[in-house]
């Protein structure tokens, strides 16, 4: 069971509060990037930006949830 939980965990230990905040894509990108830079894996920030901006808004949100704990 722990292995499954670990696989579903975000790639970083960052927790980013987005609920009730501005839903603008640029705001979300900035908040999540800042969270990654302050996390245990700051080297993933540029990879996150490339991946998150590669498609549409829905893709952006799913990528955010892969990298950080979105609340």
C-alpha distance (Angstrom), angle and dihedral (degrees) to the residues before:
residue distance angle dihedral
X1 . . .
X2 3.80 . .
X3 3.80 91.3 .
X4 3.80 90.5 57.6
X5 3.80 91.4 48.2
X6 3.80 89.9 50.0
X7 3.81 92.2 51.5
X8 3.80 90.3 51.3
X9 3.80 92.4 49.7
X10 3.79 120.0 104.9
X11 3.80 117.6 -99.1
X12 3.82 90.7 -112.5
X13 3.79 135.9 37.2
X14 3.83 91.1 -120.7
X15 3.80 119.7 127.6
X16 3.81 114.3 -158.1
X17 3.80 123.0 -169.4
X18 3.81 108.8 -142.3
X19 3.81 102.4 145.1
X20 3.78 110.0 110.3
X21 3.81 92.1 8.9
X22 3.79 132.1 111.0
X23 3.82 109.4 -62.0
X24 3.80 92.7 -152.3
X25 3.82 111.0 132.8
X26 3.81 92.7 -131.0
X27 3.80 91.6 51.8
X28 3.81 90.8 49.6
X29 3.81 92.3 47.6
X30 3.80 91.1 51.0
X31 3.79 95.5 47.3
X32 3.79 94.7 47.0
X33 3.82 93.7 43.6
X34 3.81 89.9 51.0
X35 3.80 89.8 49.2
X36 3.80 91.3 51.3
X37 3.81 92.0 47.8
X38 3.82 88.9 54.2
X39 3.81 93.9 44.7
X40 3.79 135.1 88.8
X41 3.86 88.9 -90.2
X42 3.85 108.0 45.6
X43 3.81 90.1 154.7
X44 3.83 88.4 73.3
X45 3.82 93.7 65.8
X46 3.81 96.5 92.6
X47 3.80 93.0 42.9
X48 3.81 88.3 51.4
X49 3.81 91.6 51.9
X50 3.81 93.1 50.2
X51 3.77 93.0 47.6
X52 3.82 96.5 41.6
X53 3.81 93.9 51.3
X54 3.81 95.2 45.7
X55 3.81 96.0 91.8
X56 3.81 144.0 -2.6
X57 3.81 135.3 -35.5
X58 3.81 94.5 -87.3
X59 3.80 89.6 53.3
X60 3.81 89.5 50.0
X61 3.80 91.4 55.0
X62 3.80 94.2 47.8
X63 3.81 91.3 49.1
X64 3.81 90.4 50.3
X65 3.79 90.2 55.0
X66 3.81 90.6 50.7
X67 3.80 92.2 55.5
X68 3.81 104.4 35.9
X69 3.79 141.9 19.4
X70 3.82 101.6 -101.0
X71 3.78 115.6 -154.7
